[in-house]
């Protein structure tokens, strides 16, 4: 059996149509008309109604009874045979909704004829409601016995009808009915999302759940909150889930949600109206930051702060105060990654407070100024925690890079004439991290209420000087140790660390929460850093002095070039190394090693090369060659005059010498 046109397909088509302007809605309505025409043709549904049949009663909308054409209302046997019959009513309802949204978009851009357009919008929305409600009445009527539709498909129809009804009630400013319809829509959409709350959900299921969540967060939740506030101004501080349960009318949506939900725990929260936000508001009614106390009136803000504190507990046990061996052996990269959940949680808390401030500012409720002041305290508290965790994470990253930089610098114990590319890259990375830390501290200083806190302001000022000194010390490592730039940076770093007020960093605290934040932000090693920077400055100064002395000696050697004695004449004399007049070290003039003019008058001394020792026995000299030649000629003459007589073979004469005995 083919899949029917229900809420899931309509949401996909809305997303694909990119509905933003009146033209988009008009094009979308034409697309729906084409789909409706093809569906009618496929199902062989006749639109033209005879005149006699128009006077008969039917479940269709009243305005279609007097029309020459009417929308076909499927019967229970037709729906049991083919689910696609449901698409006839839903496509017609969606087309009417698209026409209404087209008129609304046109009216927003052109106010001419606003009353007529307003009536047209309400008429189209009412028509859409009647079409969708006709299908809902058939599916939920036990006497009809429609058994082909599952509870998930029925929940889609109920949710779609409630969204259309709520939209019409909101346009007509009937807020009592609107808040009830939006409560049904909120419960239905939440149940549809819970239908996909499984670990083995496919990608299509996850995409569909995202579409439901988008409709829930972008349309239903804000409209439900707005309608509830219009009905009762005290609903401003109530969570959306609690509002949905408060204004939910008698509806089959609860039964359908219980049937389709895969997550029983969240389904119970949804149907009971007791969520984490409501419990958080009762668990944490107030917060305290420094000497200020603020009451939490918004459930979403309380839930966000409670979730952030829970993430902080995990961060404290894993990174800041590790207890197990596995936590203590974490690498710097893993420690930095452990900060992400806490940072995201505190960012959500900051966003929730920002939304609450904007909502109260734009409202006209009594005591708005007092609530805004409380929300600003909560905002400072949330931002202070967020920035403190960010600085702690940056410190972990900087410590990892600094250890790598120290290893590279130990390999280069001599003063460098130029900085290697790897060292320069590490210096740039660490400098960027310290720039981020200084920027974060500046953001804390600009938070509301910080400037009036003298103790905290002084502590933050000292903290800025501390990180500025670290940044200058790292910047000095990016220059050759003997350079003037390195000496200047080291001197500035020492001056900054000497200006740090260690007493100001020890804040007087009377609250556990503040003590925890101070441990993250103000736990710095000022004496150790001062010792490190002072040592680096002294090392750079010594290298600089050595380079200066060498440069002066080279300049003096260039001035006295040609007047120094030859090196070969002063090898055993101290005059070669120290100037007797100034007492300064002299540089050897490599161009005056020996006196070449005097060397030209010397005659070379013959010397036997080393290879003569090995070849001495096999070299024939001239006098020996002549004697051997005379003896061989005489022997040849005697042999020619005497007849040959057989003689016994004489043994071959062996050559003497160490070479032949090998």
JODA-V244952 format. One record per backbone hydrogen bond with DSSP energy under -1.0 kcal/mol. CO is the residue of the C=O (numbers start at 1). NH is the residue of the N-H. If there is no record, write none. Layout:
CO/NH ; CO/NH
This chain:
6/10 ; 7/11 ; 8/12 ; 9/13 ; 10/14 ; 11/15 ; 12/16 ; 13/17 ; 21/25 ; 22/26 ; 23/27 ; 24/28 ; 25/29 ; 26/30 ; 27/31 ; 28/32 ; 29/33 ; 30/34 ; 31/35 ; 32/36 ; 33/37 ; 34/38 ; 35/39 ; 36/40 ; 37/41 ; 38/42 ; 39/43 ; 40/45 ; 47/70 ; 53/56 ; 61/64 ; 62/65 ; 68/49 ; 75/79 ; 76/80 ; 77/81 ; 78/82 ; 82/85 ; 83/86 ; 84/87 ; 85/88 ; 86/90 ; 87/91 ; 88/92 ; 89/93 ; 90/94 ; 91/95 ; 92/96 ; 93/97 ; 94/98 ; 95/99 ; 96/100 ; 97/101 ; 98/102 ; 99/103 ; 100/104 ; 101/105 ; 102/106 ; 103/107 ; 104/108 ; 105/109 ; 106/110 ; 111/114 ; 113/117 ; 114/118 ; 115/119 ; 116/120 ; 117/121 ; 118/122 ; 119/123 ; 120/124 ; 121/125 ; 122/126 ; 123/127 ; 124/128 ; 125/129 ; 126/130 ; 127/131 ; 128/132 ; 129/133 ; 130/134 ; 131/135 ; 132/136 ; 133/137 ; 134/138 ; 135/139 ; 136/140 ; 145/147 ; 150/154 ; 151/155 ; 152/156 ; 153/157 ; 154/158 ; 155/159 ; 156/160 ; 157/161 ; 158/162 ; 159/163 ; 160/164 ; 161/165 ; 162/166 ; 163/167 ; 164/168 ; 165/169 ; 166/170 ; 167/171 ; 168/172 ; 169/174 ; 173/175 ; 174/178 ; 175/179 ; 176/180 ; 177/181 ; 178/182 ; 179/183 ; 180/184 ; 181/185 ; 182/186 ; 183/187 ; 184/188 ; 185/189 ; 186/190 ; 187/191 ; 188/192 ; 189/193 ; 190/194 ; 193/196 ; 194/197 ; 194/262 ; 196/198 ; 202/206 ; 203/207 ; 204/208 ; 205/209 ; 206/210 ; 207/211 ; 208/212 ; 209/213 ; 210/214 ; 211/215 ; 212/216 ; 213/217 ; 214/218 ; 215/219 ; 215/220 ; 216/221 ; 219/223 ; 220/224 ; 221/225 ; 222/226 ; 223/227 ; 224/228 ; 225/229 ; 226/230 ; 227/231 ; 228/232 ; 232/235 ; 233/236 ; 235/238 ; 239/243 ; 240/244 ; 241/245 ; 242/246 ; 243/247 ; 252/256 ; 253/257 ; 254/258 ; 255/259 ; 256/260 ; 257/261 ; 263/267 ; 264/268 ; 265/269 ; 266/270 ; 267/271 ; 268/272 ; 269/273 ; 275/279 ; 276/280 ; 277/281 ; 278/282 ; 279/283 ; 280/284 ; 285/296 ; 287/294 ; 289/292 ; 292/289 ; 294/287 ; 298/302 ; 299/303 ; 300/304 ; 301/305 ; 302/306 ; 303/307 ; 304/308 ; 305/309 ; 306/310 ; 307/311 ; 308/312 ; 309/313 ; 310/314 ; 311/315 ; 312/316 ; 313/317 ; 314/318 ; 315/319 ; 315/320 ; 316/321 ; 324/328 ; 325/329 ; 327/330 ; 331/335 ; 332/336 ; 333/337 ; 334/338 ; 336/339 ; 337/340 ; 339/343 ; 340/344 ; 341/345 ; 342/346 ; 343/347 ; 344/348 ; 345/349 ; 346/350 ; 347/351 ; 348/352 ; 349/353 ; 350/354 ; 351/355 ; 352/356 ; 353/357 ; 354/358 ; 355/359 ; 356/360 ; 357/361 ; 358/362 ; 367/371 ; 368/372 ; 369/373 ; 370/374 ; 371/375 ; 372/376 ; 373/377 ; 374/378 ; 375/379 ; 376/380 ; 377/381 ; 378/382 ; 379/383 ; 380/384 ; 381/385 ; 382/386 ; 383/387 ; 384/388 ; 385/389 ; 386/390 ; 387/391 ; 388/392 ; 389/393 ; 390/394 ; 391/395 ; 392/396 ; 393/397 ; 394/398 ; 395/399 ; 396/400 ; 397/401 ; 398/402 ; 399/403 ; 400/404 ; 401/405 ; 402/406 ; 403/407 ; 404/408 ; 405/409 ; 406/410 ; 420/424 ; 421/425 ; 422/426 ; 423/427 ; 424/428 ; 425/429 ; 426/430 ; 427/431 ; 428/432 ; 429/433 ; 430/434 ; 431/435 ; 432/436 ; 433/437 ; 434/438 ; 435/439 ; 436/440 ; 437/441 ; 438/442 ; 439/443 ; 440/444 ; 441/445 ; 442/446 ; 444/447 ; 447/450 ; 450/453 ; 452/454 ; 453/457 ; 454/458 ; 455/459 ; 456/460 ; 457/461 ; 458/462 ; 459/463 ; 460/464 ; 461/465 ; 462/466 ; 463/467 ; 464/468 ; 465/469 ; 466/470 ; 467/471 ; 468/472 ; 469/473 ; 470/474 ; 471/475 ; 472/476 ; 475/478 ; 476/479 ; 480/483 ; 483/487 ; 484/488 ; 485/489 ; 486/490 ; 487/491 ; 488/492 ; 489/493 ; 490/494 ; 491/495 ; 492/496 ; 493/497 ; 494/498 ; 501/505 ; 505/507 ; 511/515 ; 512/516 ; 513/517 ; 514/518 ; 515/519 ; 516/520 ; 517/521 ; 518/522 ; 522/524 ; 524/526 ; 525/529 ; 526/530 ; 527/531 ; 528/532 ; 529/533 ; 530/534 ; 531/535 ; 532/536 ; 533/537 ; 534/538 ; 535/539 ; 536/540 ; 537/541 ; 538/542 ; 539/543 ; 540/544 ; 541/545 ; 542/546 ; 543/547 ; 544/548 ; 545/549 ; 546/550 ; 547/551 ; 548/552 ; 549/553 ; 550/554 ; 551/555 ; 552/556 ; 553/557 ; 554/558 ; 555/559 ; 556/560 ; 560/563 ; 567/570 ; 570/573 ; 573/576 ; 574/577 ; 574/578 ; 577/586 ; 579/583 ; 584/579 ; 589/592 ; 592/567 ; 593/568 ; 594/596 ; 595/599 ; 596/600 ; 599/602 ; 609/612 ; 610/613 ; 611/615 ; 615/618 ; 616/619 ; 621/625 ; 622/626 ; 623/627 ; 624/628 ; 625/629 ; 626/630 ; 627/631 ; 628/632 ; 629/633 ; 630/634 ; 631/635 ; 632/636 ; 633/637 ; 634/638 ; 635/639 ; 636/640 ; 637/641 ; 638/642
